[in-house]
C-alpha cells in the first residue's frame, strides 16, 4: 500500500488489461456468431438436399432411405435401397440426385472441389457382405496407396516406385507391427 495525501490507496492494476478483455469478448462474440451462421447454413443445405432427394426419387417405389452427415467438414450422403434390383431400377434417379447434389454442394469442398461421386453412397442389403478387416486404421487407410492387398490370396505387399515391378510381400504391419495373416 502507498501513502498518498493522508489516506491509504491500494495499488490498482494497470489499464492495458481492459482493452485485452474487450478484445477477448469481441472474439467470443465473433465465434458465437459464426456457430449460429454455420448451423443455419447446415439447416438450409439439409432442407435443400432432402427436397432434391424427394424430387429425384418421386417415381421410385419403394422410396429408398436417405441419410446426410458430415465427414471432415464436407457433406456425405447415404441412399439405401431395399434390394440390388431396386437400386439398379433407380439408375436414372441416382444420376439426377448426383447432379442435384453437385449443384447444391459445389462450394462445400475444403481442400479440393466437391464432387457428388465421392460423397454419395448408394447401398443395398447385399453390400453388407463380410469386409476385410485390417490390423489398424493406418493400414486400412494405406491399402490402395502404399500397400497392395490381394483379396483372393489374402496377401499384403508394399508398392514399389518402379512401374511394372510386383509389390514386395510383407509379413508384419509397417505401422503397428502386428503379424499379418499368412497368404492362402
N, C-alpha and C positions, 0 to 999 in steps of 0.2 A: 504494500500500500504506500501511497505517496501522501505527503502532507502538502497541501496547497491552500493558501489563503485562509487558514484557520479551520478547515474541515478536511476530513479524510475522503479520498477518492480512490476507487478501485481501478486497477489497470483494465482498460477496455480492449477488446480485440480490435485489430486494425480493420479498416473499412474494405480492403480488397476482397474479403470473403463474401460480401454482399453481391457483387457482380457475378462471382462464381456460382452462387446459389441461384441467381436468376438465370444464368446460362444452363445450369442443370435442370431447372424447372422447364425451361423452354425446350430442351432436348426431350424430356419426358413427354411433354405435350405433343411434340412432333412425332414421336414413336407411337403414342396412343392414336393420333390422327391417322397414321399410316396403317395401323392394325385395323381400324374401322374401315378405311378405304379398301384395303385388301379383302376383308370379309365381304363387303358389298360387291366387289368385283367378282369374287368367287361365286356368290349367290346369283349374280346376273349370268355368269358363264354357265353355271349348272342348270339354270332355268332354260337358257338357250339350247344347251345340249340335250336336255330332256325333250324339248319341243322338236329338235331335229330328229331325235330317235323316234318319237311318235309319228312324225311325218314320213320318215323313211320306211318304217315298218307298219304303216297303217293297213296295208293289204295282206300282211303276213299273219297266218293263223297256225298255231298259237303264237302269241306275241312272245319274243324271247325276253329273258331277264336282262336288265341294264344296271350297271354299277359304275360310278365315277369316283375316282380317288386321285391322289397326287403322289408322284414319285420324284424325289429330288426337285420339287417345286414345279414340275410340269404335270399337266392333267393326263391321266391314264384311264382308259375305258375298258370294261369287260362286257361283252354281249354273249350271253349263254343261251344256247338253243336246246330244245328238248331232245333232239336226235341229230345224227350226222346228216340224215336226209333233209331235215328241216333247214339245216344250215346251208346245204347245197341248193335247196329250192329258193332260198332268200339271197342268192348271189347278187341280183340286181339291187336289192335293198341295201346289202352290205356296201356295195360300191357307192350308192347315193349317200349313205351315212358317212363313209370315209371322206367324201367330197365336202359334206357339210361340216364335219369336224375340222378338216383342213382350213376352211374359211373362217370358222369361229375361233380357232386357236392359233392363227398364223403369227400372232405377236407373243406367244407364250414360251418360245424357246429361250433358254438361258445361254447355253454355250454354242448351240447350233440351231438352225432353223427347225421349227416344229414340223413334224410330218406325221400324219394320222396313221400311216402304215406301221410306224414304230410304237404308237400309243394306243391303238385299238386292238383288243384281243378277242377273236371270235372263238368260242369254245362250245363243246358238246360233251355229254357224259362219257363217251368213249375216249376222250382226251385224258381221262384220269387213270390211264394205264400206268404201270409202275415206271417211275422215273429213276434214272441213275442217281444215286446219292454219292457225292464225292466226300472226301475226308474233311475238308474245311472250306470256309467261304472263299478264301483266296483261290483255292484250286478250282472251285465252281466258277469263279469269275474269269479264270485264265484259260479254261477249256475252250478251244477255238481260237485263242490268241497266241499264247506261247506254248500251250500244252495241246497235244493231239490225243484224242480219246477214240479208240476204235471199239464201238459198242459190240460188234459181232464177236470180237476176240477178247473183249474186256482188257485191253492193253492201253497203257499210257505211254506217251513219249514227248520229248522236247522238240519243238520245231527248230530247224536249222536255217541259217541265213542263205544257204546255197540252194537255189531253185532246183527242184528235181531230186534232191537228196532226201531219203526217208528220215522220219523222225528218230531221234535217239531214244531207245527204250529206257524207262526208269522204273525202279522198284520201290522207291520211297518218295513221299511228297516233298518237293523242294521248300515248302513254306512251313509245314507243321512237323515234318519228319516221320509221319506215320507210314507204316508199311502199306503199300498198295496191293490190291488183290492180285494173285498170280494170273497170268494170261490163261484163258480157257482153251 
